[in-house]
Amino acid sequence: MTVKQILDQKGRDVVTVSPSMGTEEAVRFLAENKIGAVVVTGPGGRIAGILSERDIVRAVATKGAKALTAPISAIMTSKVTTCGQSHSVNQVMELMTNGRFRHLPVEEDGKLVGIISIGDVVRRRIEDVEREAAEIKAYIAS
């Protein structure tokens, strides 16, 4: 299965925010939208960074409550790993595991076209394993 197939099933809507958004506002935004990360976009909709719960926790751990008054550009991850729609589930799992992150923006021709979470990847991998098991059982039974 490819990232394109996952996005075709799940949808391509991506919640984005501006780098000037305040961290405290971003915390509320994540909670209200029930998401663990948000893509930060700059001029022209280009990916400027990604802000995750982990980024916020690290900032509060090092700067204390003052971290909440800073713009998210001060604490976001600015070197963002992305994938393309042609990436396989296994490739995406490898990227997420090696990078130790749970959200991966999908980019095509420099444009944000979706986002994949570890939950999306695990769900599709389980579906693949269940399908393969059913095919093996059917083969053995015939």
VEXDREN-2710 file (C-alpha; in Angstrom, 1 decimal):
% VEXDREN-2710
k/r/px/py/pz
1/MET/0.0/0.0/0.0
2/THR/1.2/3.5/-0.8
3/VAL/0.8/6.9/0.9
4/LYS/-1.5/7.9/-2.0
5/GLN/-3.8/5.0/-1.2
6/ILE/-3.9/5.9/2.5
7/LEU/-4.7/9.6/1.6
8/ASP/-7.4/8.5/-0.9
9/GLN/-9.1/6.6/2.0
10/LYS/-8.5/9.0/4.9
11/GLY/-8.6/12.3/3.1
12/ARG/-6.2/15.1/2.3
13/ASP/-7.2/17.8/4.7
14/VAL/-4.3/19.2/6.7
15/VAL/-4.6/21.6/9.5
16/THR/-1.9/24.3/9.3
17/VAL/-0.9/27.3/11.3
18/SER/1.3/30.3/10.9
19/PRO/4.8/30.5/12.5
20/SER/3.8/33.7/14.3
21/MET/1.1/31.9/16.3
22/GLY/1.8/31.9/20.1
23/THR/2.7/28.7/21.8
24/GLU/-0.1/29.0/24.3
25/GLU/-2.6/29.5/21.5
26/ALA/-1.1/26.5/19.6
27/VAL/-1.5/24.3/22.7
28/ARG/-5.2/25.1/22.8
29/PHE/-5.4/24.6/19.0
30/LEU/-4.0/21.1/19.3
31/ALA/-6.3/20.2/22.1
32/GLU/-9.4/21.6/20.4
33/ASN/-8.6/19.8/17.1
34/LYS/-7.6/16.6/19.0
35/ILE/-4.4/16.4/17.1
36/GLY/-0.8/15.7/18.3
37/ALA/1.0/17.9/15.7
38/VAL/0.3/20.7/13.3
39/VAL/2.1/21.7/10.1
40/VAL/3.5/25.2/10.2
41/THR/3.3/26.9/6.8
42/GLY/5.0/30.1/5.7
43/PRO/4.5/32.3/2.6
44/GLY/3.0/30.5/-0.4
45/GLY/1.9/27.6/1.8
46/ARG/5.4/26.1/1.9
47/ILE/6.2/23.9/5.0
48/ALA/8.1/26.0/7.5
49/GLY/8.0/23.5/10.3
50/ILE/6.0/21.1/12.3
51/LEU/4.9/21.6/15.9
52/SER/4.3/18.5/18.0
53/GLU/3.3/17.9/21.6
54/ARG/6.9/16.7/22.1
55/ASP/8.3/20.1/20.9
56/ILE/6.0/21.8/23.5
57/VAL/7.1/19.5/26.3
58/ARG/10.8/20.1/25.5
59/ALA/10.3/23.8/25.4
60/VAL/8.5/23.9/28.7
61/ALA/11.1/21.6/30.3
62/THR/14.0/23.9/29.3
63/LYS/12.3/27.4/29.5
64/GLY/9.5/26.8/32.0
65/ALA/6.3/28.7/31.6
66/LYS/8.0/31.4/29.6
67/ALA/8.0/28.9/26.6
68/LEU/4.2/29.5/26.4
69/THR/4.7/33.2/25.6
70/ALA/7.0/32.6/22.6
71/PRO/5.8/32.2/19.0
72/ILE/5.8/28.6/17.8
73/SER/8.6/29.5/15.4
74/ALA/10.9/29.5/18.4
75/ILE/10.1/25.9/19.4
76/MET/8.8/24.1/16.3
77/THR/10.9/21.5/14.4
78/SER/12.0/23.4/11.4
79/LYS/13.9/20.6/9.6
80/VAL/10.8/18.6/8.6
81/THR/11.0/15.2/7.1
82/THR/8.4/14.6/4.5
83/CYS/7.3/11.8/2.2
84/GLY/5.7/11.6/-1.2
85/GLN/2.5/9.9/-2.3
86/SER/4.5/7.1/-4.0
87/HIS/6.2/6.0/-0.7
88/SER/5.1/2.6/0.6
89/VAL/3.8/1.9/4.1
90/ASN/7.1/0.2/4.9
91/GLN/9.1/3.2/3.8
92/VAL/7.0/5.5/5.9
93/MET/7.3/3.2/8.9
94/GLU/11.1/3.3/8.5
95/LEU/11.2/7.1/8.2
96/MET/9.0/7.4/11.4
97/THR/11.0/4.9/13.3
98/ASN/14.4/6.3/12.4
99/GLY/13.3/9.9/13.0
100/ARG/11.4/9.0/16.2
101/PHE/8.3/11.0/15.2
102/ARG/4.6/10.1/14.7
103/HIS/3.5/12.6/12.0
104/LEU/4.8/12.9/8.5
105/PRO/3.7/15.6/6.1
106/VAL/3.1/14.5/2.5
107/GLU/4.6/16.8/-0.1
108/GLU/4.4/16.8/-3.9
109/ASP/6.2/19.3/-6.1
110/GLY/6.9/21.4/-3.0
111/LYS/3.2/21.5/-2.0
112/LEU/1.6/20.1/1.1
113/VAL/-0.9/17.5/0.0
114/GLY/-1.6/15.5/3.2
115/ILE/-0.3/14.2/6.5
116/ILE/0.2/10.6/7.6
117/SER/0.2/9.6/11.3
118/ILE/1.6/6.5/12.9
119/GLY/-2.0/5.5/13.6
120/ASP/-2.7/5.6/9.8
121/VAL/0.3/3.5/9.1
122/VAL/-0.4/0.9/11.8
123/ARG/-4.0/0.6/10.8
124/ARG/-3.1/-0.1/7.1
125/ARG/-0.3/-2.5/8.1
126/ILE/-2.8/-4.5/10.3
127/GLU/-5.2/-4.6/7.3
128/ASP/-2.5/-5.9/5.1
129/VAL/-1.5/-8.6/7.6
130/GLU/-5.2/-9.7/8.1
131/ARG/-5.7/-9.8/4.3
132/GLU/-2.5/-11.9/3.8
133/ALA/-3.6/-14.3/6.6
134/ALA/-7.0/-14.7/4.9
135/GLU/-5.4/-15.4/1.6
136/ILE/-3.1/-18.1/3.1
137/LYS/-6.1/-19.7/4.9
138/ALA/-8.1/-19.8/1.6
139/TYR/-5.1/-21.2/-0.3
140/ILE/-4.6/-24.0/2.3
141/ALA/-8.3/-24.8/2.3
142/SER/-8.4/-25.2/-1.5
END
